Amino acid sequence: MKLHTREWGTGDRVALLVHGIMSDHRTWRSVGPALAERGYRVIAVDLRGHGASPRGDGATPADRYRPERFADDLVDTLPQGADLAIGHSLGGLTLLHAVERLRPARAVYSDPAWRFAQPGLFDPAVFVQFKQATRAQISAVNPRWDAAAVDVELATLALWDPDSALALSALYDEAALPGAPAVPSLVQLADNSWLIGPEDAAALRGLGYEVRTVAGAGHTIHRDDLPGFLASLDGWL
């Protein structure tokens, strides 16, 4: 499936951005220009079931929104051999499934949804219910966001297909860490990440990933603390 994309910049280097669940390319509205200023042509996708991209096809949510199908869409849409690829949350899981085919020079997995530090934490009903979240509820969950960020969240929730959360729920009963990285890879973690705990972080380091934590940042690191997000990418941009 060809995905909707948004681009910033005209630099010689190419950066790919893959958003998390419930979002779309607009989550990168500050990151895209920041990378463009650093000499990149930046390409951000809307995953299937998100933003302006098509909904998934198939009889069940699992048919429409398995990680492999998200990954196939990236391969259908994005150029191989980019200089940098960043995937956040579900985007980190999607990028992991596509990285051997996309072969970016460097991959950054920002608080990736590979597994849960607290077993049994994932409840798709919570995500589905959040589609109806109010401005006040979004602000309460994300106290560091400004009004414009809340506006973006409301807009992206309106376009999001919640079947994508239902499709992923069964996977997290058996969620596992990946194997050794296919390309040089950084795992960027939120402070006290509820996705990747300390033991998992140590295991990832043993596999060859560099792991860095952004102090004070929540799950959506690039929206909570853009300077901290960019600073943690020192040596990777």
Order of alpha helices (4+ residues) and beta strands (2+ residues): beta-beta-alpha-beta-alpha-alpha-beta-alpha-beta-alpha-alpha-alpha-alpha-beta-alpha-beta-alpha-alpha
